[in-house]
Amino acid sequence: MKFKKIAVAIAFLFPATGVMACASCGCSLNTDIGTQGMGMTPGWSLDVRYDTLNQNKLRYGTKGIGQAQAAKTTNTATGAPAEVEGYTQNNYITASLDYNDGESWGVTAVLPFIMRNHMTYGSNSDEGTGGFPTGENGYSSKGSGIGDIRIIGRYFGLAEQKDWGIQFGVKLPTGSNSQSAAANSGGTVAVDPGLQRGTGSTDLIGGIYKFGFVNDLENWGYFAQAQYQAAVIVTNVPNSLVGLSSGPSDSPTITTGGSYRPGNSLNVNVGVNYQAFEKWVPTLQLNVINKRADSGTAADTWATGGTLAYLTPGVLYRLTEKTQMYANLQLPVYQNVNGIQVVPSFIASMGVRVHF
């Protein structure tokens, strides 16, 4: 039974990584040991997870779109031609340190290290030049560093079985939001706020989770979680940064600083696992994330936010009594983005968890 509790605890974590570039396709996978049955095992545990996703497919709403067609599309928020992004390659290493008292409460600190490469062709002028395919109005950026830390508490003393609980926490602005890049046309530009390693905001997080066995079948476990995140304290984009953005005129306009608020998000995860094997635990889950559009004078209010769903097969391997390894592959089954955004074909994750 102890192993079954561990197995139930493997399948999902709250979104452990930072804001995605001009898209809503952050890592919605959940592998948090504290929300799926590990609450009855007191003590400390450390989880280290690696995620990789390459956002390189343009999507307009629910449909794929080519770069040439995107360059001819109008950004209805500005009246200017839409930006045509090339790709955003994201890699994350996320460390999660968890403690629970084994009776009624626990807490998890999640710190991501973000490695991100981005390329955009920029937007065309009114004459239809400067963006795709020349990229004269675009830029490329490359950077790495820590992202925004999340601290999530949970209370699971509401039921005798301790099989459900509530979550409450905060995201702090520990990641940098002042990255700049060299423009293709010369000079320095600010990397878009949605591409920064940190949002510059303090967010509140709340959620609820439940786990158990399917119709009292010993070998089949289920789990479910819903979590909401909202920015409550925001700061302006650093005034020292100067960004290029295409306006209705023939030439790009210069903007300095500005306000930025990341859109609120709702993440829902449901799934099952099969626990009949001694060391292997196959899992299957559905991850859905809905994110509102970003807001503020420095935000892309047209091409941020949307709803994405992933079907995620995975597996856990019990290396020792206190050490588990796991891998998951998120496959998109529904992608509906605001405006035109780059989305991934898949998200791959792997990690190791040690209880001590």
VEXTORKE-355908 format. One record per residue: residue number from 1; residue in one letter; chain; x, y, z of N, C-alpha, C in turn. Coordinates in steps of 0.001 Angstrom, whole numbers, plus 500000, padded with zeros to 6 digits. Layout:
N
NUM|A|A|X|Y|Z|X|Y|Z|X|Y|Z
...
end
This chain:
356
1|M|A|500827|498792|500000|500000|500000|500000|500860|501257|500000
2|K|A|502015|501206|500666|502888|502381|500676|503341|502737|499272
3|F|A|503706|501715|498479|504128|501985|497108|502977|502541|496288
4|K|A|501773|502058|496529|500635|502574|495784|500405|504042|496094
5|K|A|500618|504437|497318|500489|505853|497651|501542|506672|496926
6|I|A|502753|506118|496840|503808|506803|496099|503436|506901|494634
7|A|A|502904|505819|494072|502559|505812|492657|501479|506836|492344
8|V|A|500482|506906|493195|499429|507894|492978|500003|509295|492990
9|A|A|501073|509504|493729|501619|510845|493907|502473|511315|492757
10|I|A|502695|510480|491765|503702|510810|490772|503169|511648|489621
11|A|A|501933|511568|489284|501528|511929|487937|501436|513398|487612
12|F|A|501348|514334|488568|501223|515704|488097|501689|516768|489084
13|L|A|502124|517925|488580|502609|519067|489368|502000|520331|488836
14|F|A|501895|521372|489663|501409|522621|489112|502434|523162|488140
15|P|A|502039|524064|487215|502954|524509|486184|504252|524995|486783
16|A|A|505315|524306|486511|506545|524553|487232|507463|525525|486542
17|T|A|507094|525980|485373|508007|526808|484621|507434|528173|484373
18|G|A|508269|529057|483806|507879|530438|483651|506940|530675|482501
19|V|A|506599|531921|482292|505678|532319|481238|506273|532001|479876
20|M|A|505445|531471|478983|505891|531176|477634|505830|532424|476768
21|A|A|506591|532378|475685|506679|533514|474785|505444|533609|473920
22|C|A|504710|534704|474031|503591|534993|473135|502706|533784|472916
23|A|A|502485|532988|473915|501659|531797|473795|501193|531373|475171
24|S|A|500213|530476|475184|499672|529992|476441|500114|528573|476714
25|C|A|501144|528116|476040|501482|526690|476111|502610|526441|477076
26|G|A|502472|526917|478295|503439|526582|479312|503291|525127|479720
27|C|A|504219|524626|480491|504183|523230|480912|503074|523042|481928
28|S|A|501958|522462|481510|500823|522266|482402|500893|520945|483152
29|L|A|501906|520151|482891|502080|518866|483557|502246|519057|485061
30|N|A|501722|518103|485830|501828|518173|487287|502479|516903|487824
31|T|A|503557|517050|488587|504229|515904|489208|504448|516138|490700
32|D|A|503630|516938|491315|503798|517314|492714|503480|516150|493647
33|I|A|504459|515705|494428|504258|514571|495321|503306|514899|496465
34|G|A|503134|516185|496757|502324|516542|497909|500844|516580|497645
35|T|A|500399|516423|496398|498977|516558|496084|498318|515256|495666
36|Q|A|499065|514135|495742|498480|512892|495266|498778|511700|496160
37|G|A|498812|511899|497460|498926|510762|498352|500167|510724|499209
38|M|A|501136|511597|498955|502354|511598|499749|502193|512371|501050
39|G|A|501018|512951|501274|500800|513719|502492|500905|512876|503747
40|M|A|500699|511557|503629|500776|510681|504790|502190|510172|505044
41|T|A|503140|510573|504218|504540|510210|504424|505295|511454|504872
42|P|A|505541|511625|506152|506143|512871|506629|507604|512989|506230
43|G|A|508072|514234|506178|509478|514480|505916|509715|515295|504658
44|W|A|510957|515243|504202|511409|516057|503080|511553|515215|501818
45|S|A|511377|515858|500683|511668|515230|499399|512147|516299|498430
46|L|A|512980|515879|497479|513522|516767|496455|513209|516181|495090
47|D|A|512641|517017|494221|512319|516620|492851|513100|517524|491899
48|V|A|513808|516921|490949|514505|517682|489909|513980|517206|488556
49|R|A|513480|518146|487778|512781|517807|486540|513322|518628|485380
50|Y|A|513411|517983|484200|513842|518657|482973|512692|518642|481973
51|D|A|512381|519809|481411|511339|519943|480395|511927|520591|479151
52|T|A|511480|520149|477995|511904|520778|476750|510713|520908|475811
53|L|A|510586|522056|475167|509558|522276|474167|510043|523322|473175
54|N|A|509762|523093|471923|510136|524012|470853|508865|524549|470212
55|Q|A|508577|525819|470475|507417|526462|469868|507838|526951|468477
56|N|A|507491|526192|467459|507936|526531|466102|506847|526394|465049
57|K|A|505590|526224|465483|504482|526106|464554|503517|527264|464792
58|L|A|503283|528056|463762|502377|529185|463887|500928|528710|463885
59|R|A|500136|529304|464764|498714|528973|464835|497915|530263|464981
60|Y|A|496815|530336|464246|495901|531480|464295|494566|530953|464797
61|G|A|494259|531195|466066|493085|530580|466661|493304|529083|466791
62|T|A|492447|528278|466131|492568|526825|466187|493235|526243|464947
63|K|A|493664|527082|464009|494188|526592|462740|495664|526958|462566
64|G|A|496402|526078|461886|497768|526390|461527|497801|527451|460437
65|I|A|498868|528242|460419|498984|529325|459447|500439|529417|458999
66|G|A|500655|529698|457720|502007|529848|457208|502561|531225|457519
67|Q|A|503884|531353|457471|504521|532629|457802|504155|533725|456801
68|A|A|504085|533379|455517|503729|534378|454506|502309|534895|454727
69|Q|A|501392|533984|455078|500016|534398|455346|499939|535222|456628
70|A|A|500713|534828|457641|500715|535581|458898|501205|537006|458684
71|A|A|502189|537175|457790|502734|538508|457540|501706|539441|456919
72|K|A|500670|538877|456291|499626|539682|455655|498408|539881|456553
73|T|A|498469|539324|457771|497357|539428|458704|497488|540694|459549
74|T|A|496371|541298|459879|496366|542531|460679|496180|542231|462156
75|N|A|497021|542835|462968|496855|542817|464417|495719|543781|464740
76|T|A|494565|543247|465119|493387|544099|465298|493505|545021|466502
77|A|A|494439|544732|467413|494621|545601|468584|495363|546883|468227
78|T|A|496238|546819|467202|497038|547986|466829|496705|548513|465440
79|G|A|496067|547702|464616|495810|548089|463239|497011|547904|462334
80|A|A|498112|547381|462872|499344|547167|462111|499443|545712|461693
81|P|A|500347|545394|460750|500563|543992|460400|500999|543175|461617
82|A|A|500602|541909|461633|500917|541036|462758|502398|540690|462784
83|E|A|502930|540470|463974|504302|539984|464118|504373|538534|463648
84|V|A|505463|538168|462990|505682|536795|462544|506869|536226|463321
85|E|A|506581|535342|464256|507644|534727|465045|508222|533513|464315
86|G|A|509521|533271|464527|510163|532115|463940|510082|530903|464849
87|Y|A|510589|531045|466087|510555|529942|467039|510884|530473|468426
88|T|A|510522|529690|469422|510961|529903|470802|511300|528541|471375
89|Q|A|512590|528281|471541|513060|527021|472096|513239|527174|473600
90|N|A|512510|526374|474371|512531|526463|475823|513063|525179|476442
91|N|A|513973|525320|477396|514454|524212|478202|514444|524655|479666
92|Y|A|513951|523775|480534|513829|524119|481940|514416|523022|482824
93|I|A|515089|523422|483862|515458|522517|484951|514785|523070|486202
94|T|A|513898|522284|486781|513085|522773|487887|513338|521936|489136
95|A|A|513708|522604|490212|513931|521945|491500|512748|522241|492420
96|S|A|512186|521199|493002|511056|521336|493918|511419|520680|495249
97|L|A|511425|521459|496302|511716|520962|497645|510416|520941|498443
98|D|A|510070|519765|498969|508773|519585|499625|508952|519105|501061
99|Y|A|508064|519595|501926|507999|519092|503302|506540|518949|503705
100|N|A|506220|517862|504423|504898|517768|505032|505002|517094|506389
101|D|A|504058|517397|507244|504115|516875|508613|503456|515521|508753
102|G|A|502889|514990|507672|502256|513685|507717|500885|513666|508338
103|E|A|500409|514819|508786|499121|514875|509474|498096|515717|508729
104|S|A|498482|516970|508403|497460|517846|507821|498000|518920|506884
105|W|A|499296|519163|506836|499772|520257|505999|501124|519928|505377
106|G|A|501436|520651|504312|502722|520525|503639|503009|521787|502864
107|V|A|504237|521917|502383|504628|523097|501618|505679|522686|500592
108|T|A|505614|523295|499409|506555|523013|498332|507114|524327|497802
109|A|A|508436|524396|497637|509094|525531|496989|509598|525062|495626
110|V|A|509242|525801|494579|509561|525411|493204|510386|526518|492558
111|L|A|511596|526175|492113|512477|527164|491488|512927|526649|490122
112|P|A|512542|527336|489029|512970|526904|487694|514230|527640|487235
113|F|A|515056|526929|486485|516169|527537|485750|515799|527457|484277
114|I|A|515740|528614|483617|515177|528720|482269|516277|528984|481255
115|M|A|516252|528228|480170|517153|528445|479030|516268|528638|477801
116|R|A|516354|529809|477180|515399|530140|476118|516080|530842|474957
117|N|A|515823|530349|473742|516255|530990|472503|515014|531401|471717
118|H|A|515052|532605|471169|513874|533111|470462|514299|533844|469202
119|M|A|513491|533697|468151|513718|534453|466917|512385|534943|466364
120|T|A|512334|536219|465999|511154|536783|465371|511550|537587|464147
121|Y|A|510723|537486|463103|510945|538296|461900|510461|539731|462094
122|G|A|509689|539966|463151|509094|541272|463359|507854|541444|462499
123|S|A|507409|542679|462372|506203|542997|461604|506551|543790|460368
124|N|A|505755|543615|459336|505936|544407|458121|505508|545852|458345
125|S|A|506052|546743|457544|505555|548116|457495|504269|548117|456672
126|D|A|503664|549267|456525|502443|549358|455728|502683|548992|454276
127|E|A|503937|549112|453815|504271|548735|452443|504511|547237|452296
128|G|A|504419|546501|453417|504594|545060|453353|506035|544604|453346
129|T|A|506947|545407|453883|508362|545034|453914|508899|545146|455342
130|G|A|510050|544522|455574|510739|544653|456856|510527|543506|457809
131|G|A|509444|542739|457628|509192|541593|458490|509598|540310|457791
132|F|A|508673|539361|457663|508957|538127|456939|509023|538413|455442
133|P|A|510003|537880|454677|511012|536911|455112|512366|537529|455457
134|T|A|512532|538847|455326|513860|539445|455517|514242|539549|456981
135|G|A|513262|539776|457861|513538|539908|459283|514209|541214|459656
136|E|A|514117|542219|458802|514774|543501|459099|514225|544137|460374
137|N|A|512955|543920|460671|512343|544498|461868|512351|543531|463057
138|G|A|513054|542427|462922|513047|541417|463967|514305|541398|464806
139|Y|A|514424|540375|465618|515611|540199|466459|515691|538746|466894
140|S|A|516837|538360|467396|517043|537042|468014|517570|537258|469428
141|S|A|517149|536420|470338|517606|536537|471727|517954|535165|472271
142|K|A|518867|535146|473220|519290|533915|473877|519668|534257|475305
143|G|A|519115|533526|476248|519427|533820|477638|519091|532658|478542
144|S|A|519640|532690|479749|519363|531666|480736|519494|532269|482130
145|G|A|518803|531691|483074|518854|532158|484454|517659|531654|485226
146|I|A|517603|531969|486506|516498|531509|487339|515219|532240|486954
147|G|A|514096|531562|487121|512792|532159|486875|512135|532582|488173
148|D|A|510836|532708|488136|510071|533130|489311|509824|531940|490240
149|I|A|510147|532097|491507|509942|531037|492483|508479|530985|492897
150|R|A|508008|529775|493167|506651|529570|493672|506740|528836|495013
151|I|A|505947|529278|495956|505854|528626|497259|504389|528263|497472
152|I|A|504123|526956|497553|502751|526461|497602|502535|525662|498880
153|G|A|501605|526124|499689|501193|525360|500861|499967|524522|500540
154|R|A|499723|523485|501326|498538|522667|501132|498036|522188|502495
155|Y|A|496734|522028|502592|496108|521516|503806|495260|520319|503424
156|F|A|495544|519162|504019|494829|517943|503660|494225|517265|504890
157|G|A|493931|518068|505912|493360|517507|507132|491852|517564|507179
158|L|A|491218|517764|506037|489767|517902|506003|489038|516568|505953
159|A|A|489754|515508|505551|489142|514184|505481|490029|513179|506207
160|E|A|489403|512168|506804|490156|511158|507543|491115|510405|506632
161|Q|A|490704|510163|505376|491554|509452|504425|492686|510314|503879
162|K|A|492618|511610|504103|493629|512563|503614|493810|512455|502100
163|D|A|492728|512187|501384|492802|511970|499947|492367|513182|499131
164|W|A|492185|514320|499780|491959|515559|499060|492419|516721|499922
165|G|A|492660|517840|499261|493144|518993|500000|493039|520265|499183
166|I|A|493388|521354|499826|493379|522656|499171|494807|523192|499109
167|Q|A|495068|524040|498130|496381|524646|497935|496270|526160|498003
168|F|A|497322|526779|498472|497370|528243|498547|498837|528648|498519
169|G|A|499148|529653|497717|500551|530020|497601|500767|531317|496870
170|V|A|502034|531547|496537|502429|532808|495943|503554|532563|494947
171|K|A|503569|533323|493867|504695|533375|492945|505379|534712|493131
172|L|A|506693|534684|493332|507449|535894|493605|508278|536297|492375
173|P|A|508526|537584|492176|509239|538061|490977|510757|537933|491105
174|T|A|511247|536702|491214|512689|536483|491354|513410|536394|490013
175|G|A|512682|536131|488932|513297|536046|487610|513501|537415|486997
176|S|A|514534|537561|486186|514826|538841|485536|513762|539177|484492
177|N|A|513368|540446|484434|512460|540913|483386|513082|542075|482614
178|S|A|514434|542090|482518|515134|543202|481867|516068|542728|480758
179|Q|A|515794|541563|480182|516650|541061|479110|516479|541893|477843
180|S|A|517580|542187|477174|517551|542908|475899|518255|542070|474840
181|A|A|518143|542499|473585|518742|541762|472473|519145|542744|471383
182|A|A|519987|542279|470483|520424|543098|469354|519398|542994|468236
183|A|A|518901|544146|467778|517951|544173|466667|518668|543878|465357
184|N|A|517979|543228|464435|518572|542929|463137|518918|544195|462360
185|S|A|518185|545267|462636|518430|546527|461943|519459|547392|462655
186|G|A|520005|546889|463771|520974|547642|464553|520361|548187|465829
187|G|A|521198|548394|466847|520709|548909|468112|520255|547792|469038
188|T|A|519701|548184|470165|519274|547253|471202|517777|547367|471406
189|V|A|517146|546234|471543|515702|546217|471778|515416|545424|473042
190|A|A|514293|545717|473654|513843|544949|474811|513201|543657|474345
191|V|A|513556|542557|474981|512871|541304|474728|511433|541434|475236
192|D|A|510489|540899|474484|509082|541013|474854|508856|540579|476304
193|P|A|507945|541226|477038|507699|540857|478435|507341|539385|478611
194|G|A|506584|538815|477666|506206|537415|477767|507346|536448|477522
195|L|A|508487|536958|477063|509670|536133|476812|510724|536276|477903
196|Q|A|510497|537163|478847|511431|537342|479939|511386|536135|480876
197|R|A|512457|535915|481639|512478|534789|482572|511557|535022|483765
198|G|A|511241|536279|484044|510301|536601|485108|509234|537548|484601
199|T|A|508076|537537|485239|506984|538417|484822|507051|539777|485506
200|G|A|507851|539905|486576|507870|541151|487335|506673|541311|488245
201|S|A|505844|540286|488359|504619|540377|489152|504662|539410|490332
202|T|A|503875|539740|491342|503614|538835|492452|502220|538264|492253
203|D|A|502122|536938|492220|500854|536279|491915|500382|535466|493107
204|L|A|499071|535395|493269|498472|534499|494245|498001|533233|493533
205|I|A|498107|532095|494228|497772|530802|493656|496832|530078|494604
206|G|A|495775|529510|494059|494849|528711|494852|494422|527477|494075
207|G|A|494162|526382|494779|493768|525171|494071|493142|524140|494982
208|I|A|492701|523055|494351|492119|521930|495066|492516|520655|494335
209|Y|A|492714|519561|495064|493110|518298|494446|492416|517129|495124
210|K|A|492355|516008|494397|491721|514784|494909|492387|513590|494252
211|F|A|492570|512490|494997|493099|511262|494426|492423|510083|495089
212|G|A|492533|508904|494489|491929|507709|495058|492048|506536|494113
213|F|A|491165|505560|494274|491160|504386|493414|489854|504326|492637
214|V|A|489920|503889|491383|488767|503851|490502|487820|502739|490950
215|N|A|486621|503115|491374|485606|502143|491804|486163|501119|492789
216|D|A|487044|501597|493653|487666|500746|494671|488518|499624|494080
217|L|A|488906|499746|492808|489811|498774|492212|491223|499049|492707
218|E|A|491881|498037|493225|493163|498242|493883|494255|498694|492925
219|N|A|494197|498260|491657|495298|498518|490734|495160|499802|489931
220|W|A|493986|500417|489949|493776|501629|489150|493581|502839|490061
221|G|A|494478|503790|489955|494353|505022|490720|493912|506170|489822
222|Y|A|493291|507162|490423|492907|508370|489681|493383|509595|490439
223|F|A|493470|510717|489747|493868|511969|490371|493278|513126|489589
224|A|A|493062|514225|490276|492503|515421|489641|492949|516644|490422
225|Q|A|493143|517735|489711|493540|518991|490346|493092|520166|489497
226|A|A|492704|521237|490147|492438|522516|489486|493200|523587|490247
227|Q|A|493858|524477|489510|494664|525516|490149|494544|526819|489368
228|Y|A|494362|527917|490106|494177|529237|489501|495290|530160|489970
229|Q|A|495827|530953|489042|496912|531878|489371|496577|533257|488825
230|A|A|496745|534284|489656|496404|535651|489269|497444|536622|489806
231|A|A|497873|537544|488960|498817|538585|489368|498090|539627|490207
232|V|A|498652|539957|491383|498024|540934|492273|498895|542166|492468
233|I|A|500197|542032|492279|501106|543180|492361|501960|543173|491097
234|V|A|501908|544254|490336|502669|544321|489090|503602|545526|489120
235|T|A|504681|545423|488358|505626|546521|488232|505795|546855|486761
236|N|A|506244|548056|486476|506446|548463|485093|507644|547756|484491
237|V|A|507618|547609|483167|508791|547132|482450|509912|548139|482681
238|P|A|511158|547679|482935|512256|548610|483226|512388|549707|482169
239|N|A|512461|550963|482624|512543|552094|481709|513852|552166|480949
240|S|A|514875|551436|481424|516161|551472|480742|516138|550701|479432
241|L|A|515075|549914|479240|514980|549134|478019|514192|549889|476962
242|V|A|514630|549783|475722|513945|550404|474604|513556|549313|473628
243|G|A|512280|549237|473278|511817|548187|472386|511320|548737|471070
244|L|A|511387|547941|470029|510859|548280|468723|509529|547575|468536
245|S|A|508513|548319|468130|507224|547705|467827|506638|548400|466603
246|S|A|506126|547596|465706|505587|548177|464485|504267|548861|464773
247|G|A|504125|550087|464347|502895|550824|464500|502224|551008|463163
248|P|A|501149|551757|463113|500424|551952|461874|501243|552698|460817
249|S|A|502271|553416|461240|503072|554180|460289|504019|553262|459535
250|D|A|504760|553817|458586|505663|553019|457772|506890|552572|458543
251|S|A|507254|553282|459607|508470|552962|460349|508117|552460|461742
252|P|A|508963|551590|462315|508727|551148|463689|508754|552335|464646
253|T|A|507982|552259|465695|507964|553299|466708|508774|552855|467909
254|I|A|509399|553807|468586|510215|553526|469755|509345|553648|470999
255|T|A|509403|552622|471866|508676|552671|473126|509647|552441|474265
256|T|A|509440|553134|475373|510320|553004|476534|509503|552574|477741
257|G|A|509921|551466|478353|509232|551009|479547|507776|550689|479266
258|G|A|506921|550928|480257|505500|550654|480112|505028|549663|481155
259|S|A|503722|549483|481242|503130|548577|482226|502924|547197|481617
260|Y|A|502948|546195|482485|502745|544827|482018|502128|543998|483138
261|R|A|501060|543295|482791|500414|542372|483734|500153|541052|483018
262|P|A|500751|539946|483476|500480|538659|482832|499040|538243|483059
263|G|A|498464|537565|482070|497079|537128|482181|496894|536049|483237
264|N|A|495750|536062|483897|495421|535021|484868|495288|533677|484154
265|S|A|495560|532587|484881|495526|531272|484255|494826|530253|485142
266|L|A|494164|529291|484492|493525|528167|485155|494098|526890|484564
267|N|A|494601|526010|485418|495202|524751|484999|494410|523594|485614
268|V|A|493920|522684|484774|493152|521528|485240|493837|520259|484748
269|N|A|494053|519297|485660|494683|518025|485331|493837|516879|485869
270|V|A|493589|515875|485035|492903|514661|485468|493631|513474|484853
271|G|A|493640|512342|485550|494340|511205|484988|494167|509933|485792
272|V|A|494764|508855|485272|494733|507552|485919|496129|506945|485874
273|N|A|496374|505979|486767|497604|505202|486708|497298|503752|487050
274|Y|A|498151|502854|486571|497966|501413|486778|499100|500904|487651
275|Q|A|498737|500288|488790|499706|500008|489833|499928|498523|490123
276|A|A|499676|497684|489114|499800|496242|489351|501241|495754|489275
277|F|A|502107|496501|488594|503498|496081|488452|504306|496468|489690
278|E|A|505370|495734|489926|506146|495959|491146|506931|497268|491096
279|K|A|507569|497559|489959|508428|498736|489878|507931|499791|488885
280|W|A|507159|499389|487873|506712|500327|486834|505275|500756|487083
281|V|A|505005|502039|486889|503642|502560|487017|503326|503395|485775
282|P|A|502585|502858|484801|502159|503663|483648|501086|504671|484080
283|T|A|501106|505839|483471|500130|506880|483769|499592|507473|482473
284|L|A|498397|508015|482545|497806|508744|481424|497006|509889|482004
285|Q|A|497255|511085|481524|496555|512241|482057|496182|513227|480961
286|L|A|495200|514059|481273|494780|515153|480396|495107|516446|481113
287|N|A|495906|517304|480471|496304|518597|481035|495678|519715|480216
288|V|A|494935|520574|480864|494273|521690|480177|494677|522986|480863
289|I|A|495100|523964|480071|495437|525272|480619|494703|526354|479827
290|N|A|494079|527254|480557|493425|528420|479960|494077|529669|480535
291|K|A|494578|530514|479658|495260|531729|480100|494625|532939|479425
292|R|A|494331|533951|480215|493800|535193|479683|494919|535965|478999
293|A|A|494549|536884|478140|495547|537703|477448|496272|538613|478435
294|D|A|497553|538874|478164|498308|539841|478964|497734|541238|478753
295|S|A|498015|542127|479700|497498|543491|479595|498588|544479|479976
296|G|A|498360|545751|479633|499329|546798|479918|499867|547414|478641
297|T|A|500492|548578|478777|500989|549295|477605|502160|548597|476935
298|A|A|502898|547744|477669|504031|547023|477090|503660|545607|476673
299|A|A|502404|545196|476913|501988|543821|476662|501497|543639|475230
300|D|A|501597|542424|474750|500947|542037|473504|499548|541570|473878
301|T|A|498571|542446|473751|497211|542128|474180|496439|541333|473132
302|W|A|496993|541226|471919|496311|540519|470839|496771|539064|470725
303|A|A|498049|538818|470869|498615|537493|470612|499177|536862|471872
304|T|A|498444|536915|472968|498775|536171|474186|497494|535565|474727
305|G|A|497641|534457|475418|496489|533798|476004|495839|532800|475059
306|G|A|494994|531957|475631|494297|530941|474862|494020|529720|475714
307|T|A|493545|528665|475066|493238|527415|475745|493941|526273|475019
308|L|A|494692|525466|475760|495416|524334|475188|495191|523092|476045
309|A|A|495090|521941|475375|494895|520669|476059|495913|519669|475547
310|Y|A|496483|518883|476471|497492|517884|476140|497078|516533|476703
311|L|A|497223|515467|475904|497090|514103|476374|498491|513595|476675
312|T|A|498701|513120|477898|500062|512870|478376|500250|511445|478877
313|P|A|500835|510569|478058|501259|509276|478582|502560|509429|479364
314|G|A|502727|508621|480386|503935|508714|481195|504219|507411|481912
315|V|A|505344|507374|482590|505718|506183|483337|506585|506577|484528
316|L|A|506398|505872|485618|507212|506018|486824|507996|504723|487039
317|Y|A|509263|504840|487426|510056|503668|487771|510562|503821|489194
318|R|A|510287|502851|490004|510700|502864|491407|512118|502303|491504
319|L|A|513100|503194|491591|514498|502777|491641|514843|502153|492985
320|T|A|514448|502809|494077|514588|502284|495433|513342|502668|496206
321|E|A|513297|502331|497476|512157|502692|498307|511978|504204|498398
322|K|A|513082|504956|498292|513019|506395|498468|513309|507188|497196
323|T|A|513579|506519|496100|513940|507215|494866|513096|506716|493699
324|Q|A|512465|507645|492999|511680|507314|491810|512141|508168|490633
325|M|A|512101|507573|489446|512359|508297|488210|511082|508278|487377
326|Y|A|510865|509325|486563|509637|509393|485776|509882|510134|484474
327|A|A|509022|509867|483498|509080|510542|482201|507663|510707|481676
328|N|A|507420|511823|480978|506103|512117|480422|506261|512791|479070
329|L|A|505289|512552|478180|505281|513180|476866|503913|513808|476642
330|Q|A|503872|515148|476602|502620|515867|476391|502385|516052|474891
331|L|A|501231|515552|474429|500870|515640|473016|499629|516524|472878
332|P|A|499697|517588|472084|498555|518505|471984|497362|517856|471303
333|V|A|496192|518008|471914|494949|517519|471324|494005|518673|471000
334|Y|A|494292|519869|471548|493479|521050|471252|494336|522278|471516
335|Q|A|494390|523174|470522|495153|524419|470664|494332|525556|470083
336|N|A|493901|526460|470931|493112|527620|470503|493754|528856|471119
337|V|A|494530|529582|470334|495289|530721|470847|494669|532028|470393
338|N|A|494884|533060|471174|494488|534406|470763|495491|534934|469746
339|G|A|495012|535570|468688|495910|536113|467685|496697|535021|466988
340|I|A|497944|535356|466613|498852|534400|465990|500003|534130|466952
341|Q|A|500221|532863|467273|501256|532495|468224|501998|531249|467737
342|V|A|503188|531028|468277|503923|529800|468003|503607|528781|469095
343|V|A|503373|527544|468684|503013|526473|469614|503923|525275|469369
344|P|A|504046|524376|470356|504924|523204|470193|504177|522006|469618
345|S|A|504931|521072|469040|504359|519798|468590|504264|518813|469744
346|F|A|505105|518976|470760|505086|518121|471938|505892|518796|473041
347|I|A|505720|518298|474270|506515|518728|475419|507016|517470|476110
348|A|A|508329|517340|476232|508927|516160|476866|509456|516527|478247
349|S|A|509211|515657|479219|509641|515895|480596|510209|514618|481188
350|M|A|511233|514773|482024|511768|513646|482785|512324|514165|484099
351|G|A|512325|513296|485103|512801|513777|486394|513107|512650|487355
352|V|A|513619|513055|488518|513931|512109|489588|513486|512731|490908
353|R|A|512998|511883|491800|512495|512355|493081|513097|511506|494192
354|V|A|513591|512169|495245|514221|511477|496361|513530|511922|497654
355|H|A|513124|510960|498448|512557|511246|499765|513622|511004|500827
356|F|A|513761|511936|501749|514795|511772|502784|514327|512326|504112
end
